[in-house]
Amino acid sequence: MRDLFKPAAIRIAMRSILRRKTRMLLIGSLVTIGTFLIVFGGTFASSAQSESKKAIVSYFTGDLELYSNRSREIPSPFSFNTPLPVVEDSRKIETWLDSNPDVESFVSIGQNYGLISTVKDGAKIDLPILFYAVDTARYQKTFDNLKVTTGQYFGSEGSPSSQGVLLSEMQKKAYRDKYGVTLEPGQKVTLLSLTGGGSVNAVPSQILGYFEPKHYSNVFNYINFMDMRTYSSLFNFTGIATGSLPATMDDAFAATSDDAIFGLADTAAFDKLDVASLAKEELTGSTQIAIKLKDSGRAEAFLKDVEAQGFQVKSIPWNKASSFFASVADILQAVIYGATFLIFLIVVFILMNTLIINILERTGEIGTLRAIGADKSFVSAIFLWESILLNLFAAVVGISLSLLLIASFGSGGVQLPDIVAQYLVGGGPLNLVISPVPFLTGVGLVLVVSFLATLYPIRVAVDISPLKAMSGV
Amino acid sequence: MSTIIELGDVKKHYMLGTTKVEALRGVSFQITKGEFTAIAGPSGSGKSTILNMVGCIDNPTSGRVIIGGDDVSALSDKRLTKYRRSTISFIFQSFNLIPVLNVYENIELPLLLEKGMNEAERKAHVMQLIEEVGLVDRMKNKPSELSGGQRQRVAIARALVTRPLVVLADEPTANLDSVTGAKILELMEDLNRRQGTTFLFSTHDHTIMDKARRVISIHDGMIAGDNVKSVGEAV
């Protein structure tokens, strides 16, 4: 294409576009729509992607979650049917996390289900409950996603409100609609659980209040909260620290024979056992530990550090831990790019047809150019420039419209319907962040379309014999 | 005088459906530098085919076409294009101006296809030709804003701008009224006389044939006569 940059070719191309305004306007409009879709849609989608990550990390999963390496399932708020195994060395991990400079905050979560037993019209009634058992102060510090509507959040350690159950407003509605029961804040209830050993545990507790999730209501409307101490009692994670037992008793408990265990009652050590001297141990029932890092970019290096510690855990990044939520923005982007691809495909065919019509109308002109000594490359250059100039102009219009629309949303962001916003960015407006990728993609695609749409018409044009000049222009 | 065009037993056949058409059936003639020659004959006689061969826009089925000493009958498309750019020029019956370019740009166009002249030289040369064809006040106009005679003047200036060895004109006055046609012919004659440019044109108009100093008559693809007029014989 040695004649590509000949000013005469560019001049003829530009004026030929202006000569066929209506036809070119039609093609230009399609390219403008395509570019607008890719630039505005791309900006929307990439903003949604980054905001989605920010929201998931901030309110949902943290940068990553650790869970038991015995688990066959990954932790997910949607896997309540098969409770995850407990993280065995969670205390050790928590100690390590507390002193790790990369960690901004973390919270251990016990994901489980049980029953709230109460009385309705004089009869006992059991209400099912799915819940996260959490270190309440840490959860608040890490995620701060619960807005208490009635009652109160868990109080500080030792206060009357430090233990109990905080229910979602959605749960309240479900109990009322399905069971005709309304649990009031402060109401005493009994919590029931089925322990790993197969027995049913019951612990007295209370309803602390109700909350609405600030973000990801489509997840946290279905999850209720419980303090870790109540949870430990409910699932038998509270007991005697074996270290405080006399050695003989410790050995006996470790034995597998029933005779050895029941034989303890006849020993002198058992008679002398000072119950008050035994230390109480609270095991943790955490099924996962959500960790927020000071720098999300350090996640991979941090995971290597975790591996090096030899903890009995596996890890899962934020995008997997949030189930399909992280992929909503990806799907949106794929849909936008797919639609744009289709539009541009249509543009390629319409542009190709239009150029061929132009060429057939201009056989005399092309023949004349060839007759006065224009090389085939000069003719090719004219049609390539026609396509490029038209499409680039249309692309500039599309980009300008996109920028205008983006600017019109300003710092308030795009107000989306709540249901969409909850899935896309966990709720609230979507702030549009301009990145160069959609712009470069738009311009790149326009150039590719211009080139592809021109290939066949150029072939038709250069095959026109100079003899066609004899038929006039 | 040196021979600049030589046709030796040129034949041209082509197929029209399943019918073989013999457009030229062995044409031979020579043109020397500075001639002002008409190829005359009725429609379909083969005169335009001869111009196409000489103009390197069509190849003969057999025979030789020699322009400026080079046999162009078997050259590649690229070489023929170069020949058309540098050695030969056309004046068409329908003017064939590029509709989106103005008078100045149409005349300048052949110079832009070939390197060799700087912008100042090019501008001066184009302006000189515009003056010679009397279109200074129309140089910014597009072809659609010109009369037929003015368009043909632009076409003549465009044909001369590369200083070609030979200018080929295919019925240059066919689309013009008789007065304008005569003026165009006068202009061509004048340029031929002053610049020494060789003109070879096809026509079936007897008043134009009268102006030519040599008339090669074609009939059914063969030369029926070759009449060289003595000095003063041409009107």
Chai-1 contact restraints between the chains, C-beta under 6 A:
chainA,res_idxA,chainB,res_idxB,connection_type,confidence,min_distance_angstrom,max_distance_angstrom,comment,restraint_id
A,A8,B,L112,contact,1.0,0.0,6.0,A-B,restraint_1
A,I12,B,V100,contact,1.0,0.0,6.0,A-B,restraint_2
A,R15,B,V100,contact,1.0,0.0,6.0,A-B,restraint_3
A,S16,B,V100,contact,1.0,0.0,6.0,A-B,restraint_4
A,R19,B,V100,contact,1.0,0.0,6.0,A-B,restraint_5
A,T368,B,N96,contact,1.0,0.0,6.0,A-B,restraint_6
A,A371,B,I57,contact,1.0,0.0,6.0,A-B,restraint_7
A,A371,B,F90,contact,1.0,0.0,6.0,A-B,restraint_8
A,I372,B,P110,contact,1.0,0.0,6.0,A-B,restraint_9
A,G373,B,T81,contact,1.0,0.0,6.0,A-B,restraint_10
A,G373,B,R84,contact,1.0,0.0,6.0,A-B,restraint_11
A,G373,B,R85,contact,1.0,0.0,6.0,A-B,restraint_12
A,G373,B,L113,contact,1.0,0.0,6.0,A-B,restraint_13
A,A374,B,L113,contact,1.0,0.0,6.0,A-B,restraint_14
A,D375,B,T81,contact,1.0,0.0,6.0,A-B,restraint_15
A,P466,B,I57,contact,1.0,0.0,6.0,A-B,restraint_16
A,L467,B,I57,contact,1.0,0.0,6.0,A-B,restraint_17
A,L467,B,D58,contact,1.0,0.0,6.0,A-B,restraint_18
A,A469,B,N96,contact,1.0,0.0,6.0,A-B,restraint_19
A,G472,B,S94,contact,1.0,0.0,6.0,A-B,restraint_20
A,V473,B,N96,contact,1.0,0.0,6.0,A-B,restraint_21
